[in-house]
């Protein structure tokens, strides 16, 4: 279920739920949806749900090449994969690219996420084709300023969050928006809603090699071939480049 429980909500992009068709908007409040559509239990939402499942598999499979980073407060991090555990962000996390990585990508893999702080890019960082992903094994509770695509295996609850560029995706549980929230899947800094950066190369037998963006190369087992394409459907995906038999397709 997707529930807008109170406050003023501004969403740029799509809102969807699957397999149920429950999108509830409490009254009185202001709900503004710009440049998108409500998909309540339709075919679009079903494909997005399948894409989310695959995206969680791919991102979670990167944990083996990740660096332990339990502290996210008052730190600056270059592109890469970070294992953050049960993360509690109360300060400022700055995403920087002092290494000069092309199409920089940050992947944060945690068991849970509570954030009331600020996630931002370093001044002058070129995020045109960047990727920022939060792969959360259970639930995320968000307020403050978030950056990137939050993919939670269970649920997402916001209590007044501004996601300056990205998406909030809950897999098996509810997405509940309380307080005043502003979510945008587009931004001036990025042409893809921060869902670029990674390259997926099929090596057959359900194995996909993930590389690019400063992320260590890793092999992940996922369904293929057709369901792999759902990774980038709508939101959802990694908006990845998928290379198979020398064919390169940009999926958006």
Helices and strands as residue ranges (DSSP letters): E 2-6, E 8-12, E 15-17, E 23-25, E 30-34, E 38-40, H 43-60, G 61-65, E 67-68, E 75-77, E 80-89, E 92-95, E 105-115, E 118-121, E 131-136, E 140-146, E 149-152, E 156-163, E 168-170, E 175-178, E 181-184, E 199-202, E 207-212, E 215-221, G 226-232, E 241-244, E 247-250
